[in-house]
């Protein structure tokens, strides 16, 4: 069944080519297609395009369908083109002529737009929760190891003392900043496109504001033309948010991979989180973080993939947009899995104590020596040159302890309490 079928024969290869993986992707949208149908049927009653009895019959059957989807899942038959065709077919099979009325005042264009926005809003809210959960896990690690020193690097050269409080806390803060990007993507999905039909509205007296309220959208897309232009745009903004989270996870994973190597030796993982070698019996490889990095690096291509599909499309609907769906759906699943894995393994990343006592890191304390001289009255430039000369002639001696630091964001005051407050603010904010 195809909603556009007028009875003419259809070339089988053309159909296979144009449908592609759409049925597989549409299974994920089934719940939201039914939810949108319930709101649409209720609206059709309110404007007199359905009788109350017809509306009640449709809503009751759709409610049963929704319960079945939540309990048993949903199947799109091989002869169906998409989820919309399957839902309408099931309604017509069960309700006869009443089922045929559900598409009144709609196009598949605004119907799939609605499904995608409802689905993305729901899924991105779930991703947001996972990001906050991982940020909380990393903050807990930062609080637990706040005073354990760690060498800081620039240009892969030993730079200054850092700490695991700063390192874990920095990655947690990055995730909290990523939530702001996710909120932007959720906002893009939180607008009602239904009623735009094929992109030019309808001659029926549709009550778009009623549907907007019924589906808890923050607003509606006002012009029918922009509502259609939001197809691809909404998914691309979601992809940007996914890619940003993936970027943060990839950097964290890279740090752990480096820090676990014998050349660094800053952290360890329990043996159950490592893999071995078929030839080298001593190996304990951090594959979980390498695979995390690879998956996240691949996710960072997602906005580019979607951008290439949409970049030169004129206004209006085009079939090209179907192929945005089969990129964003797996992308959502992949970033969710990566967040779940990161949150699962991170509590087991164990910092090594007393790293900075090794002579290798003595030059990490040159800035502390410079600051000591500045405090004693020497200008910064003279102090810098004095310590630089000591390094060059081999007479530099590191202080027994780093100079105490008090400003927010330093070793002595990494600001973890501020980050905890931001975390709670994000948790309490409804998006």
VOMAR-329877 format. One record per residue (C-alpha): residue number from 1; residue in three letters; x, y, z. Coordinates in steps of 0.25 Angstrom, whole numbers, always signed. Example, Ala and Ser with C-alpha at 12.3 -4.5 7.8 and 13.67 -1.06 7.14 Angstrom:
! VOMAR-329877
1,ALA,+49,-18,+31
2,SER,+55,-4,+29
This chain:
! VOMAR-329877
1,UNK,+0,+0,+0
2,UNK,+5,+14,-4
3,UNK,-3,+26,+0
4,UNK,+0,+32,-13
5,UNK,-5,+20,-21
6,UNK,-15,+23,-32
7,UNK,-16,+9,-38
8,UNK,-5,+10,-49
9,UNK,+6,-1,-49
10,UNK,+19,+2,-42
11,UNK,+32,-3,-47
12,UNK,+38,-13,-36
13,UNK,+53,-8,-37
14,UNK,+49,+6,-37
15,UNK,+41,+4,-24
16,UNK,+52,-4,-17
17,UNK,+62,+7,-21
18,UNK,+54,+18,-16
19,UNK,+49,+12,-3
20,UNK,+62,+7,+1
21,UNK,+63,+5,+16
22,UNK,+52,+14,+19
23,UNK,+43,+3,+25
24,UNK,+54,-1,+35
25,UNK,+56,+13,+39
26,UNK,+41,+16,+40
27,UNK,+39,+5,+51
28,UNK,+46,+14,+60
29,UNK,+36,+25,+57
30,UNK,+23,+17,+59
31,UNK,+20,+21,+73
32,UNK,+21,+35,+69
33,UNK,+13,+34,+56
34,UNK,+1,+28,+65
35,UNK,+3,+39,+75
36,UNK,+2,+50,+64
37,UNK,-10,+42,+58
38,UNK,-17,+43,+71
39,UNK,-15,+58,+72
40,UNK,-19,+60,+57
41,UNK,-32,+52,+59
42,UNK,-36,+60,+71
43,UNK,-33,+73,+64
44,UNK,-42,+68,+52
45,UNK,-53,+66,+61
46,UNK,-51,+80,+67
47,UNK,-52,+87,+53
48,UNK,-64,+78,+48
49,UNK,-57,+70,+38
50,UNK,-60,+57,+47
51,UNK,-72,+54,+55
52,UNK,-70,+52,+70
53,UNK,-73,+37,+69
54,UNK,-63,+36,+57
55,UNK,-52,+43,+65
56,UNK,-55,+35,+77
57,UNK,-54,+22,+69
58,UNK,-41,+26,+63
59,UNK,-35,+31,+76
60,UNK,-39,+18,+83
61,UNK,-33,+9,+72
62,UNK,-20,+18,+71
63,UNK,-19,+16,+86
64,UNK,-19,+1,+85
65,UNK,-9,+2,+74
66,UNK,+0,+11,+83
67,UNK,-1,+1,+94
68,UNK,+2,-11,+85
69,UNK,+15,-3,+80
70,UNK,+20,-1,+94
71,UNK,+18,-15,+98
72,UNK,+21,-23,+85
73,UNK,+27,-14,+76
74,UNK,+23,-11,+61
75,UNK,+24,-18,+48
76,UNK,+23,-11,+34
77,UNK,+18,-21,+24
78,UNK,+27,-23,+12
79,UNK,+16,-18,+3
80,UNK,+16,-5,+10
81,UNK,+24,+7,+6
82,UNK,+25,+14,+20
83,UNK,+20,+15,+34
84,UNK,+9,+24,+30
85,UNK,+3,+15,+20
86,UNK,+4,+3,+30
87,UNK,-4,+11,+41
88,UNK,-14,+16,+31
89,UNK,-16,+2,+26
90,UNK,-18,-4,+40
91,UNK,-28,+6,+43
92,UNK,-36,+4,+30
93,UNK,-35,-11,+32
94,UNK,-41,-10,+46
95,UNK,-50,+2,+44
96,UNK,-54,+2,+29
97,UNK,-58,+16,+24
98,UNK,-55,+23,+37
99,UNK,-40,+19,+35
100,UNK,-39,+25,+22
101,UNK,-42,+39,+27
102,UNK,-30,+40,+36
103,UNK,-21,+46,+25
104,UNK,-31,+58,+23
105,UNK,-23,+71,+23
106,UNK,-10,+65,+23
107,UNK,+1,+61,+14
108,UNK,+12,+50,+16
109,UNK,+22,+62,+16
110,UNK,+16,+69,+29
111,UNK,+13,+55,+35
112,UNK,+27,+50,+34
113,UNK,+32,+64,+39
114,UNK,+24,+62,+51
115,UNK,+28,+48,+54
116,UNK,+43,+52,+52
117,UNK,+42,+64,+61
118,UNK,+34,+56,+72
119,UNK,+44,+45,+71
120,UNK,+56,+54,+71
121,UNK,+51,+62,+83
122,UNK,+49,+49,+91
123,UNK,+62,+43,+87
124,UNK,+71,+56,+89
125,UNK,+65,+57,+103
126,UNK,+69,+43,+106
127,UNK,+83,+46,+101
128,UNK,+83,+59,+109
129,UNK,+81,+51,+122
130,UNK,+92,+41,+118
131,UNK,+102,+53,+117
132,UNK,+98,+58,+130
133,UNK,+99,+44,+137
134,UNK,+113,+43,+131
135,UNK,+117,+57,+135
136,UNK,+113,+53,+149
137,UNK,+121,+41,+149
138,UNK,+133,+49,+145
139,UNK,+131,+59,+155
140,UNK,+130,+48,+166
141,UNK,+144,+43,+161
142,UNK,+149,+58,+161
143,UNK,+144,+60,+175
144,UNK,+150,+46,+180
145,UNK,+164,+49,+174
146,UNK,+164,+64,+175
147,UNK,+178,+65,+181
148,UNK,+185,+54,+173
149,UNK,+195,+62,+164
150,UNK,+197,+59,+149
151,UNK,+207,+65,+139
152,UNK,+200,+75,+130
153,UNK,+205,+75,+115
154,UNK,+206,+85,+104
155,UNK,+211,+81,+90
156,UNK,+213,+67,+96
157,UNK,+224,+73,+105
158,UNK,+223,+73,+120
159,UNK,+217,+87,+124
160,UNK,+212,+89,+138
161,UNK,+206,+81,+149
162,UNK,+191,+78,+148
163,UNK,+183,+68,+156
164,UNK,+172,+58,+154
165,UNK,+162,+67,+160
166,UNK,+165,+77,+148
167,UNK,+166,+65,+138
168,UNK,+153,+58,+142
169,UNK,+146,+72,+145
170,UNK,+150,+77,+131
171,UNK,+144,+66,+124
172,UNK,+131,+67,+132
173,UNK,+131,+82,+129
174,UNK,+132,+79,+114
175,UNK,+120,+70,+115
176,UNK,+112,+81,+123
177,UNK,+115,+91,+111
178,UNK,+111,+80,+101
179,UNK,+97,+80,+108
180,UNK,+95,+94,+103
181,UNK,+97,+89,+89
182,UNK,+88,+78,+91
183,UNK,+77,+88,+97
184,UNK,+79,+96,+84
185,UNK,+76,+83,+76
186,UNK,+64,+79,+85
187,UNK,+58,+93,+83
188,UNK,+59,+92,+68
189,UNK,+51,+79,+69
190,UNK,+41,+85,+78
191,UNK,+33,+92,+68
192,UNK,+20,+87,+61
193,UNK,+20,+85,+46
194,UNK,+7,+78,+45
195,UNK,-3,+86,+36
196,UNK,+7,+90,+26
197,UNK,+3,+78,+17
198,UNK,+12,+78,+5
199,UNK,+18,+91,+8
200,UNK,+7,+100,+4
201,UNK,-4,+98,+15
202,UNK,-18,+93,+13
203,UNK,-32,+99,+9
204,UNK,-38,+92,+22
205,UNK,-40,+100,+34
206,UNK,-29,+93,+42
207,UNK,-26,+97,+56
208,UNK,-11,+96,+57
209,UNK,-10,+103,+71
210,UNK,-19,+92,+77
211,UNK,-9,+81,+71
212,UNK,+3,+89,+76
213,UNK,-3,+89,+90
214,UNK,-8,+74,+89
215,UNK,+6,+70,+86
216,UNK,+13,+79,+96
217,UNK,+21,+86,+85
218,UNK,+28,+99,+90
219,UNK,+23,+106,+77
220,UNK,+19,+103,+63
221,UNK,+25,+106,+50
222,UNK,+17,+118,+45
223,UNK,+19,+118,+30
224,UNK,+16,+105,+23
225,UNK,+28,+107,+14
226,UNK,+38,+108,+26
227,UNK,+31,+96,+32
228,UNK,+36,+88,+20
229,UNK,+50,+94,+20
230,UNK,+52,+89,+34
231,UNK,+53,+75,+29
232,UNK,+67,+72,+28
233,UNK,+70,+85,+36
234,UNK,+65,+79,+49
235,UNK,+73,+66,+47
236,UNK,+85,+74,+44
237,UNK,+85,+82,+56
238,UNK,+83,+69,+64
239,UNK,+95,+63,+57
240,UNK,+103,+75,+61
241,UNK,+99,+72,+75
242,UNK,+103,+58,+74
243,UNK,+116,+61,+68
244,UNK,+119,+71,+79
245,UNK,+117,+60,+90
246,UNK,+125,+50,+81
247,UNK,+136,+60,+80
248,UNK,+137,+61,+96
249,UNK,+136,+46,+97
250,UNK,+147,+44,+87
251,UNK,+157,+53,+94
252,UNK,+154,+47,+108
253,UNK,+156,+33,+101
254,UNK,+169,+38,+95
255,UNK,+174,+43,+108
256,UNK,+171,+29,+115
257,UNK,+178,+22,+104
258,UNK,+191,+30,+105
259,UNK,+190,+30,+121
260,UNK,+190,+15,+121
261,UNK,+202,+13,+113
262,UNK,+215,+9,+120
263,UNK,+221,+22,+115
264,UNK,+211,+30,+123
265,UNK,+206,+21,+134
266,UNK,+196,+31,+139
267,UNK,+184,+22,+140
268,UNK,+180,+7,+141
269,UNK,+168,-1,+137
270,UNK,+164,-15,+143
271,UNK,+167,-27,+135
272,UNK,+153,-29,+131
273,UNK,+153,-16,+124
274,UNK,+165,-19,+115
275,UNK,+168,-29,+104
276,UNK,+181,-37,+101
277,UNK,+190,-41,+90
278,UNK,+191,-54,+82
279,UNK,+206,-53,+82
280,UNK,+210,-44,+94
281,UNK,+206,-50,+107
282,UNK,+208,-37,+115
283,UNK,+198,-28,+108
284,UNK,+186,-22,+115
285,UNK,+180,-13,+104
286,UNK,+170,-2,+106
287,UNK,+162,-6,+94
288,UNK,+149,-1,+100
289,UNK,+154,+13,+99
290,UNK,+160,+11,+86
291,UNK,+147,+6,+80
292,UNK,+140,+17,+87
293,UNK,+149,+27,+81
294,UNK,+147,+21,+67
295,UNK,+132,+21,+68
296,UNK,+132,+35,+73
297,UNK,+141,+40,+62
298,UNK,+132,+34,+52
299,UNK,+120,+41,+58
300,UNK,+127,+54,+56
301,UNK,+125,+52,+41
302,UNK,+109,+52,+43
303,UNK,+107,+67,+41
304,UNK,+115,+66,+28
305,UNK,+107,+54,+23
306,UNK,+94,+61,+25
307,UNK,+99,+74,+20
308,UNK,+103,+68,+7
309,UNK,+89,+62,+5
310,UNK,+83,+76,+8
311,UNK,+93,+86,+3
312,UNK,+87,+90,-11
313,UNK,+73,+86,-9
314,UNK,+63,+97,-13
315,UNK,+51,+101,-5
316,UNK,+40,+90,-4
317,UNK,+40,+75,-1
318,UNK,+50,+66,-9
319,UNK,+51,+51,-8
320,UNK,+66,+53,-5
321,UNK,+62,+56,+9
322,UNK,+58,+42,+12
323,UNK,+73,+39,+12
324,UNK,+75,+48,+24
325,UNK,+66,+38,+32
326,UNK,+75,+26,+30
327,UNK,+87,+34,+36
328,UNK,+81,+41,+48
329,UNK,+74,+29,+53
330,UNK,+87,+20,+54
331,UNK,+94,+33,+59
332,UNK,+85,+34,+71
333,UNK,+87,+20,+75
334,UNK,+102,+20,+73
335,UNK,+104,+32,+82
336,UNK,+95,+26,+93
337,UNK,+103,+14,+93
338,UNK,+116,+21,+94
339,UNK,+111,+29,+106
340,UNK,+106,+17,+112
341,UNK,+120,+10,+111
342,UNK,+127,+22,+116
343,UNK,+118,+23,+128
344,UNK,+120,+8,+130
345,UNK,+135,+8,+130
346,UNK,+139,+22,+136
347,UNK,+137,+18,+150
348,UNK,+148,+8,+148
349,UNK,+159,+17,+142
350,UNK,+168,+17,+154
351,UNK,+178,+29,+156
352,UNK,+193,+25,+160
353,UNK,+198,+32,+172
354,UNK,+211,+40,+174
355,UNK,+213,+42,+159
356,UNK,+220,+55,+160
357,UNK,+231,+50,+169
358,UNK,+238,+44,+157
359,UNK,+250,+53,+153
360,UNK,+245,+53,+138
361,UNK,+235,+63,+143
362,UNK,+244,+73,+151
363,UNK,+243,+84,+140
364,UNK,+228,+84,+142
365,UNK,+231,+92,+154
366,UNK,+238,+103,+147
367,UNK,+226,+113,+147
368,UNK,+225,+111,+162
369,UNK,+239,+115,+164
370,UNK,+237,+127,+155
371,UNK,+225,+131,+163
372,UNK,+233,+129,+176
373,UNK,+243,+139,+171
374,UNK,+232,+149,+167
375,UNK,+226,+148,+181
376,UNK,+239,+151,+187
377,UNK,+240,+164,+179
378,UNK,+247,+161,+165
379,UNK,+239,+165,+152
380,UNK,+233,+154,+145
381,UNK,+242,+155,+133
382,UNK,+255,+155,+141
383,UNK,+249,+143,+149
384,UNK,+246,+136,+136
385,UNK,+260,+138,+131
386,UNK,+267,+134,+144
387,UNK,+259,+120,+144
388,UNK,+261,+118,+129
389,UNK,+276,+120,+131
390,UNK,+276,+110,+143
391,UNK,+269,+100,+133
392,UNK,+279,+102,+123
393,UNK,+292,+100,+132
394,UNK,+286,+89,+139
395,UNK,+285,+95,+153
396,UNK,+269,+96,+154
397,UNK,+264,+89,+166
398,UNK,+249,+87,+167
399,UNK,+241,+91,+180
400,UNK,+237,+80,+189
401,UNK,+223,+84,+187
402,UNK,+215,+92,+177
403,UNK,+212,+106,+180
404,UNK,+198,+107,+187
405,UNK,+188,+112,+177
406,UNK,+174,+118,+181
407,UNK,+168,+124,+168
408,UNK,+156,+117,+162
409,UNK,+160,+106,+152
410,UNK,+174,+104,+158
411,UNK,+179,+91,+165
412,UNK,+176,+97,+179
413,UNK,+162,+101,+175
414,UNK,+157,+93,+162
415,UNK,+143,+99,+164
416,UNK,+136,+85,+165
417,UNK,+125,+91,+174
418,UNK,+122,+101,+163
419,UNK,+121,+89,+153
420,UNK,+112,+81,+162
421,UNK,+103,+93,+163
422,UNK,+102,+94,+148
423,UNK,+99,+80,+147
424,UNK,+87,+81,+156
425,UNK,+83,+93,+149
426,UNK,+83,+85,+136
427,UNK,+75,+74,+142
428,UNK,+65,+83,+147
429,UNK,+63,+90,+134
430,UNK,+52,+85,+125
431,UNK,+55,+85,+110
